[in-house]
Amino acid sequence: MRLTLEQPVRARLVTPGSAQLPIRPTLRYLAAEPFAVHVDFPAHVSADEGGVTWTFARSLLEEGLDAAAGIGDVRIRPCGRSRTVVEFHAPHGMAAIRFGTASLRRFLQRSYAVVEPGREELGPELDHGLMSLLDGV
């Protein structure tokens, strides 16, 4: 079984008042972090040109493909039948990225082959952390 899944995708950075900019982020899923998905953006689209990675719940991606989802830093919503918009909110602003829905669904399905939904385990690190937090309770 593969422990890491990476899928480069085509997307567009939606900017107010100007043309949409094509970008090539990489979607990433790790068996070691079974509840999370990562979106790695290339250096040229970040403010400091150092590249940016956003991490959010795999379940949020699943929900956002069919209906608006998210109330925090990451919000996902369908945009017509074949596109999905992911908004990334930060203190210094917001970026809206338009993805092809088929690419996101393909990535999600491939992530299920790495770790099936409902079979996610948090591992011994969480058990150890909880034990230390709840010591004596």
Residue pairs with C-beta under 8 A, 6 or more apart in sequence:
1 31
1 114
2 31
2 113
2 114
3 30
3 31
3 32
3 114
4 28
4 29
4 30
4 31
4 114
5 27
5 28
5 29
5 30
5 107
5 110
5 111
5 114
6 26
6 27
6 28
7 26
7 27
7 28
7 103
7 106
7 107
7 110
8 24
8 25
8 26
8 27
9 24
9 25
9 26
9 27
9 99
9 100
9 103
9 104
9 107
10 22
10 24
10 100
10 103
11 22
11 23
11 24
11 25
11 97
11 98
11 99
11 100
12 20
12 21
12 22
12 23
12 97
12 98
13 20
13 21
13 22
13 23
13 45
13 95
13 96
13 97
14 20
14 85
14 96
14 97
14 98
15 21
20 98
21 45
23 41
23 42
23 45
23 97
24 42
25 39
25 40
25 41
25 42
25 97
26 39
26 40
27 37
27 38
27 39
27 103
27 104
27 107
28 37
28 38
28 39
28 40
29 36
29 37
29 38
29 58
29 107
29 110
29 111
29 114
30 36
30 38
31 114
31 115
32 123
33 55
34 58
34 115
34 119
34 120
34 121
34 122
35 57
35 58
35 59
35 120
36 55
36 56
36 57
36 58
37 55
37 56
37 57
37 58
37 61
37 107
37 111
38 53
38 54
38 55
39 53
39 54
39 55
39 86
39 97
40 51
40 52
40 53
41 51
41 52
41 53
41 54
42 51
43 49
43 50
43 51
45 52
46 52
47 92
54 73
54 74
54 88
56 70
56 73
56 74
58 108
58 111
58 117
60 69
60 70
60 74
60 76
61 76
61 104
61 108
62 108
63 69
63 70
63 76
64 70
64 75
64 76
64 77
64 78
64 84
64 86
65 76
65 78
65 84
65 101
65 104
65 105
65 108
66 78
67 77
67 78
68 75
68 76
68 77
68 78
69 75
69 76
69 77
70 76
70 87
72 89
73 88
73 89
73 90
74 86
74 87
74 88
74 89
75 86
75 87
75 89
76 84
76 85
76 86
76 87
77 84
77 85
77 87
78 84
78 85
78 101
79 85
79 98
81 101
82 100
82 101
82 102
83 98
83 99
83 100
83 101
84 98
84 99
84 100
84 101
84 104
85 96
85 97
85 98
85 99
86 96
86 97
86 99
87 94
87 95
87 96
87 97
88 94
88 95
88 96
88 97
